Amino acid sequence: MAKLIKNWRYHVLTTIAFIAILGLFSEPKTDNNSIEWLTEFATSKAIGAIAAYAFYRMAKRWMGNGSLPELKEISKEE
C-alpha cells in the first residue's frame, strides 16, 4: 500500500478524474441569462470531457509502460 501512495502518477490520475467528474456533473447558476448560462454549461462540459480524455490517455500510457503495476494487477484480477 505504501508503494501505491508514493507513486505520484496515482495522485495525478486522481486529480484529473476529480476535475473530469466535477466538469461533467456541474451546472451553472440559473439566475444568469440564457447566453451566459449556455456558455458556462458548454465550457464546464468541455473541461470535463478533456479531463476525462486526458485521464484515459495517461492511464493507458502509464499502464502500457509499466509505471502503474498495482493498477495493472488489480485490473487483471477483475
Contact map, one row per residue, 1 for C-alpha under 8 A:
111110000000000000000000000000000000000000000000000000000000000000000000000000
111111000000000000000000000000000000000000000000000000000000000000000000000000
111111100000000000000000000000000000000000000000000000000000000000000000000000
111111100100000000000000000000000000000000000000000000000000000000000100000000
111111110100000000000000000000000000000000000000000000000000000000000000000000
011111110000000000000000000000000000000000000000000000000000000000000000000000
001111111110000000000000000000000000000000000000000000000000000000000000000000
000011111111000000000000000000000000000000000000000000000000000000000000000000
000000111111100000000000000000000000000000000000000000000000000000110000000000
000110111111110000000000000000000000000000000000000000000000000000010000000000
000000111111111000000000000000000000000000000000000000000000000000000000000000
000000011111111100000000000000000000000000000000000000000000000000000000000000
000000001111111110000000000000000000000000000000000000100110000000000000000000
000000000111111111000000000000000000000000000000000000000000000000000000000000
000000000011111111100000000000000000000000000000000000000000000000000000000000
000000000001111111110000000000000000000000000000001101100000000000000000000000
000000000000111111111000000000000000000000000000001100100000000000000000000000
000000000000011111111100000000000000000000000000000000000000000000000000000000
000000000000001111111110000000000000000000000011001000000000000000000000000000
000000000000000111111111000000000000000000000011111100000000000000000000000000
000000000000000011111111100000000000000000000001000100000000000000000000000000
000000000000000001111111110000000000000000000001000000000000000000000000000000
000000000000000000111111110000000000000000011111100000000000000000000000000000
000000000000000000011111110000000000000000011011100000000000000000000000000000
000000000000000000001111111000000000000000001000000000000000000000000000000000
000000000000000000000111111100000000000000010000000000000000000000000000000000
000000000000000000000000111110000000000010010000000000000000000000000000000000
000000000000000000000000011111000000100110000000000000000000000000000000000000
000000000000000000000000001111110000100000000000000000000000000000000000000000
000000000000000000000000000111111000100000000000000000000000000000000000000000
000000000000000000000000000011111000000000000000000000000000000000000000000000
000000000000000000000000000011111101100000000000000000000000000000000000000000
000000000000000000000000000001111111100000000000000000000000000000000000000000
000000000000000000000000000000011111110000000000000000000000000000000000000000
000000000000000000000000000000001111111000000000000000000000000000000000000000
000000000000000000000000000000011111111100000000000000000000000000000000000000
000000000000000000000000000111011111111110000000000000000000000000000000000000
000000000000000000000000000000000111111111000000000000000000000000000000000000
000000000000000000000000000000000011111111100000000000000000000000000000000000
000000000000000000000000000100000001111111110000000000000000000000000000000000
000000000000000000000000001100000000111111111000000000000000000000000000000000
000000000000000000000000000000000000011111111100000000000000000000000000000000
000000000000000000000000000000000000001111111110000000000000000000000000000000
000000000000000000000011011000000000000111111111000000000000000000000000000000
000000000000000000000011100000000000000011111111100000000000000000000000000000
000000000000000000000010000000000000000001111111110000000000000000000000000000
000000000000000000110011000000000000000000111111111000000000000000000000000000
000000000000000000111111000000000000000000011111111100000000000000000000000000
000000000000000000010011000000000000000000001111111110000000000000000000000000
000000000000000000010000000000000000000000000111111111000000000000000000000000
000000000000000110110000000000000000000000000011111111100000000000000000000000
000000000000000110011000000000000000000000000001111111110000000000000000000000
000000000000000000000000000000000000000000000000111111111000000000000000000000
000000000000000100000000000000000000000000000000011111111100000000000000000000
000000000000100110000000000000000000000000000000001111111110000000000000000000
000000000000000000000000000000000000000000000000000111111111000000000000000000
000000000000000000000000000000000000000000000000000011111111100000000000000000
000000000000100000000000000000000000000000000000000001111111110000000000000000
000000000000100000000000000000000000000000000000000000111111111000000000000000
000000000000000000000000000000000000000000000000000000011111111100000000000000
000000000000000000000000000000000000000000000000000000001111111110000000000000
000000000000000000000000000000000000000000000000000000000111111111110000000000
000000000000000000000000000000000000000000000000000000000011111111111011000000
000000000000000000000000000000000000000000000000000000000001111111100000000000
000000000000000000000000000000000000000000000000000000000000111111100000000000
000000000000000000000000000000000000000000000000000000000000011111111000000000
000000001000000000000000000000000000000000000000000000000000011111111000000000
000000001100000000000000000000000000000000000000000000000000011001111111000000
000000000000000000000000000000000000000000000000000000000000001001111111100000
000100000000000000000000000000000000000000000000000000000000000000011111110000
000000000000000000000000000000000000000000000000000000000000001000011111111000
000000000000000000000000000000000000000000000000000000000000001000011111111100
000000000000000000000000000000000000000000000000000000000000000000001111111110
000000000000000000000000000000000000000000000000000000000000000000000111111111
000000000000000000000000000000000000000000000000000000000000000000000011111111
000000000000000000000000000000000000000000000000000000000000000000000001111111
000000000000000000000000000000000000000000000000000000000000000000000000111111
000000000000000000000000000000000000000000000000000000000000000000000000011111
